[in-house]
Amino acid sequence: MNGRIFAAIFVPIALVAVFLIIVFVVRSRLGISDDYHLDVAVEQLDGEPNLEEYENCVSLLQMDKLKNSNGVRDCDAKAQVLSLNELHAIFPTRQYQELENASDSCVICQEKFNRWNNVCQLACSHVFHTRCIDHWTCENSACCPLCRRSYFMPQDHQSKTKYIQAVLGPTYSQLSSAKKANSWLELYPDLTRDAEARLGSFNSSFWKIVRKLCFVSDESITSVTIINSAHRRYNLINKVENIKLEHMRNELRQAQPTI
């Protein structure tokens, strides 16, 4: 008697649990989720990026206006500023006592260095208080105050990544999958074809039954397909732009000293 009561209670619970697990697995395999974030890659891009694929992603991207820089590094033409983040990414702060053969005073504030001062040494070998060069490069000019060598970095080095982020908006991660997909279609209208092709592969009688049991609609499959394809493109563009950015930084770090 007790066994029958136990079975009557346990078996339905077990069946419901198995059903829910199947639903979870199917929805996970299909990628059905609202939890997509730009800073979390849908897949890891190992090795060198495919530049041909990158160029294709860029050519398909719908951009209203792309600001191009002439790349001029001449301070005599027009002074350009450098962001604080960029300055410290290229030339990290150090203590004066770590340097060899450095000048004994900061030309900006005219004060002598002491061994514990936080300083910044540019690639031209000139040294300044960190606080002084911060203000100089961010507010005045991206040139060395002494030799006038430019450390300006064109502001379009991450233009495509920043443009995508601007179009998607700061609340992107909080949107539903459907709204995220619609946002991506403003940037990549061609993704509709990929979504339609994938949806077609789930239109067999078997998959229609599975999808119905797992609460997976046509809209859900379409949305996650668009999001996944778009995120792969974004990740590739972001990786290539970061590589280009690091190359630009290395060019400035390895600059020949100016007398």
N, C-alpha and C positions, 0 to 999 in steps of 0.2 A: 504493500500500500504506500509506504513511504517512498519506495522507488518510483512508483507511478507519479506521485506528486512532484518528486524531484525532477523527473523527466518532463512533466507538463510545464514546469517552470523553466528549467534549464534549456531545453531544446529550442523553444522560441527565441530565448535570449541569444543563444549561440548562433542561430540562423540570422537574426538581425545583425549581430556583430560581424559575421562573415559577409553579409550583404554590404554593410557599411565599409568594411575593409576593401571589398571589390570596387565599390564606388570611389573610394579615396584613391586606390591604385590607378584606376582608369582615368580619373580626372587629372591626377598627377602626371601620368604618362602623356596625356594630351596637353599638358601645360595650363590647365584651366585654373587661373588664379588672378587676383587683383594685386598681388604683392610683387610688382615689378618696379625696380629702381634703376635709375641711370647709372648709379655708382656701383651696381652689382652686375657683373658681366654674366650673360646667359651661358657663355662658354669661354674657356681660357684660350687666348690666342698665343700659342707657343711659337718660338722662333721668330724669324724675320717676317714682317707683314707682307702680304701679296700686294705689290704696288699697282698692278694692273686692276685688281679688284678694288683697290682704294680709289683709283681714278674713275672707275665705273660708278662707285658710290657717290663720289663728288659730282660727277656729271648728271646723275639722276636727282640730286638734291635741289629742291626748289628754293632759290634764294632771291629775295627782293633786291638786295644790294650787297655786294662784296667789296669792302674797302681794301684797296691794294696799296702797299707801301712801295716807294721807289728804292727803299733799302739804303738810302744815303746815310753815311756815317761821318758826315762833315759838320762839325759844330759851327763853323764859320757861316754856313748857309742859314741854318735856323736851329736854335737851341731846342732840344727835346728833353723831356724829363724821363726818369726811370722809376718804376714803382718800387716801393720798399721791399716787397716780396721778391721781385726779380733781382734787386741789388744783393740781397743776402743769399739768394740761391746761387748767384755767381761768385760772390766774394763774402764768405762767412766771417763773422766777427771773431777776432783773435785778441789775445792780450799782447801788449807792447813787448813784454819780456821774451815772447816767443820769436820775435823778428831779429834778423841780423842786418847790420849796416843800414838801419832805417834812420831817417831824419829825426832830430831831437825835438821838433815842435810841429804843431798842426798849423798849416798855412791859412786855414779858414778862420780859426779863433785866435791864432797867434799865441796859444798857450803851449808850454813845454809838456811833453809826455812824461808820465811816470810809469814804472814797470807794470803796474796793475791796471792801467787804462785799457778799456775796450777800444780796439782800433780796427780799421779796415784798410787792407793793402790792395790797391788796384793792380791790374796786370802791368801797368807802366812803372810799377815799383813804388809809387808815391803812397804815403801813409797819412791817414787822417783819423781823428776821433770818430768813432762810429756815429755818435749823435750829430756831429758836424756834417759828415758826408751824407748821412740820411737826409738831412734837411736840404743839402745842396742838390743832390740828384733828384729828389722828389719835388722840390719846389722851384729850383733855379734852372739847372741844366744837367743832362746826363754826361757831361764832359768832365774830365779831370780838371780841377781848379788850377793846377800848375801847368801841365803840358797841353791841355785842351784836347786830349784824345777823347773820342766819343765812345761811350758805352751804351748808346741808345739801341734798344731792341724794337723793331717794327711791331706795332700793336696787332697786326693781323696774323701772328704766328699760330693762334688758336681760334681764328675767326669762325671756322665752320662748326667747331665744337660749341663755341659760345653762342653762335646763332641758333643752333639746335636747342640748346638749353633755354634760350630766351623765348623761342616759339612755344616750347612745351610748358614753360612757366614754372614757378617755384613750388606749386602745389601738385606737380605731376604725379608724384608717388602716392598721393592720396586719392587719385581719381580711380574710377572703375575701369575695368579692362576695355569696355566699349568706348569710353571717353578718351582713354589713352590711345586706342587705335585711331580714333578720329583725329586726334592731334598729330599723330604720325603721318596720316594721309595728307595733311597740309604740306608736309615736307617731302613725302614720297608717295605720290598718287599711284605709281606703278605697283605698289605692294598689294593692291586689290587683286591683281592677276594671280599672285602667289597664294593669296587666301582662297580664291575661288578654286584653284587647282587642288589645294589640300582638302578643301571641303568636299570636292568631288570624290576623293578617295575614301570618304567615310559615308557614302550614300548607298552602300549595299544594304540588303535587307537585314543582314546580321548586325552591321554597325548601327543601323537605325534603331534596332531593338536595344542594343547595348547603350547607345546614347540616350534613349528615352528612359531606361532604367537608372542611368547615372546622372540624369538631369543635365545633359550637355546639349545645348541648343546650337543651331547653325551660327548664330551671332557669336557665341562663345568661342567656337573653333576659328571663325574668321578673325575675331579680335586678337586672340593669342598668337595666331600665325603672323598677323601684321606686326604685333609688338615684338615677337622673337626675331623676325627678319630685320626689323628696324633697329633693334638693339645690337644685333651683330654688325650692322653697318656703322652705327655710332661708335661701337667699341673699336672697330678697325680705324675709323677716321681719327678717333682720340689717340690711339696708339701711334699712328703715323705722325700726327701733329706733336705729340710729346717727344718723339724721336727727333724731329726737326728742331724743336725747342732746345733740346739738350745739345744738339750740334751747334746751335747759335751761341749757347752759353759757353761751350768749349772753345769756340772761336775767340770769344772775349777773354776767357781765362788764359789762353795760350798766346795772347797778343804780345808782340815784341816790345820790350821796354822802350819808352820814348825819352830821349835826353832833353 
